[in-house]
Amino acid sequence: MGKYFGTDGVRFVANGVLTPELAFKIGRCGGYVLTKQSSAPKVVIGLDTRISGHMLEAALTAGLLSIGVEVVKLGVITSPGVAYLTRQLKADAGIMVSASHNPFQDNGIKYFTGDGYKLSDETELEIERLMDAAADELPRPTGRAIGRATELPEAKWQYGDYLRTTIGSRFEGLRVVLDCANGAAFEIAPQLFRELGAEIVTIGASPDGYNINENCGSTHPEVLQAVVLSCNADLGLSFDGDADRLVTIDDKGEVLDGDFILSILGSALNEAGKLNHSTIVTTVMSNLGFLKGLDKAGLKGKQTAVGDRYVMEEMRRGGYNLGGEQSGHVIFLDHSTTGDGMLTALHLMETIVQTGRKLSDLKGIMRKYPQVLVNVQAADKSRLKGSLAVREAIRKVETELGDNGRVLVRPSGTESLVRVMVEGPDKKQVEAYANDIAEVIRRELV
């Protein structure tokens, strides 16, 4: 991670650290790096529903226009929608203004390259070097060479039309509850699933600039659980603020995270002879039960560092076509260049239709081991690596768990947190282990 870019772009408190001045620099320097080889540079920008979105969009646009880049403003749209339209509109880059699952006070900026992929570490560092240069020596065109901005909000429906082409089923007879997190999917998701014949109940689809992810969306599945059970629905689909991830609720009200979704979809693809190398790419956060379930189903798992960007890099390197994270980012490389909650939901529902099985039955492909995640506030996450006390606390727990569990302690790439994950066969035991390690971290990183 760099000074500004974390595991998923730049993300800070809007108008706190992430000021319009900083956004202007990100637009100007990022735009230069990503369009300097183009004779007619063009960048598309989308945003979620946060009140700060238009402020940052305006600053980014000003930065891009100041170096002669044409800007196409897509309005409220999902992150994968921006990635798709970057390719379709033949832009040199795409920008999504969103802090994903974070509360509304935060916001973020993430770039996509012209082919729809997230930036490499090297490209982000190149942008940061320009942002922190002693003097701004980038081009400053004048007159007719200044960039022009246009608006294309209807393009999001073109993205929805594309999603429909990736499946061959319709959803008549299925009752589905959609939780749009009061975020970027609030318009397009209900229309998409309704047009495919599903009976839709919608929650979290009334954004006001402040309520994105507030007691709704993929980080609050308990709300969707209650609605699924009260409506006697077949399943619930929960997106996050920019709809690049999906968490589901089965017909019995149980939460299914990305591990379950990847297991179900990977098995279906493999049976159809469409899962490359019979392998699913995941991160080190995947549940032990997921890995054991893959083995039982005759599938293989490949693990990477945390972050869907690293999953994507491994997929492209190894020729794999399905990967994702426990958090619900699922990448279908045959159809998309990034995690896509709505695309994932469509393929999950198609699997239900084609198999004729309930989601609660399909999830039996894996058994989830108890896993506890404790987030510890840490103003200076960099001190974690050098703490001998933390290292000893981790070693002690790992020794006691042996082969029946694991420990993962890492700084968050998007927040001022250290994440402590402990996994094992007994929930009370792993809770105690996680809290023991968290307490040492609190003491050491005060």
Buried (B, 14 or more C-beta within 10 A) or exposed (E): BBEBBBBBBBBBBBBEEBBBEBBBBBBBBBBBBBBEEBEEBBBBBBBBBBBBBBBBBBBBBBBBBBBBBBBBBBBBBBBBBBBBBBBBBEBBBBBBBBBBBBBBBBBBBBBBBBEBBBBEEEBBBBBBEBBEEEEEEBEEEEEEEEBEBEEBEEBBBBBBEBBEEBBEBBBEEBBBBBBBBBBBBBBBBBEBBBEBEBBBBBBBBEBEEEBBBBEBBBBBBEBBBBBBBEBEBBBBBBBBBBBBBBBBBBBEBBBBBBBBBBBBBBBBBBEEEEBBBBBBBBBBBBBBBBBBBBEEBEBBBBBBBBBBBBBBBBBBEEEBBBBBBBBBBBBBBEBBBBBBBBBBBBBBBBBBBEEEBBBBBBBEBBEBBBBBEBEBEBEEBEBBEEBEEBBEBBEBBBEEBEEEBBBBBBBBBBBBBBBBBBBBEBEEBBBBBBBBBBBBBEEBBE
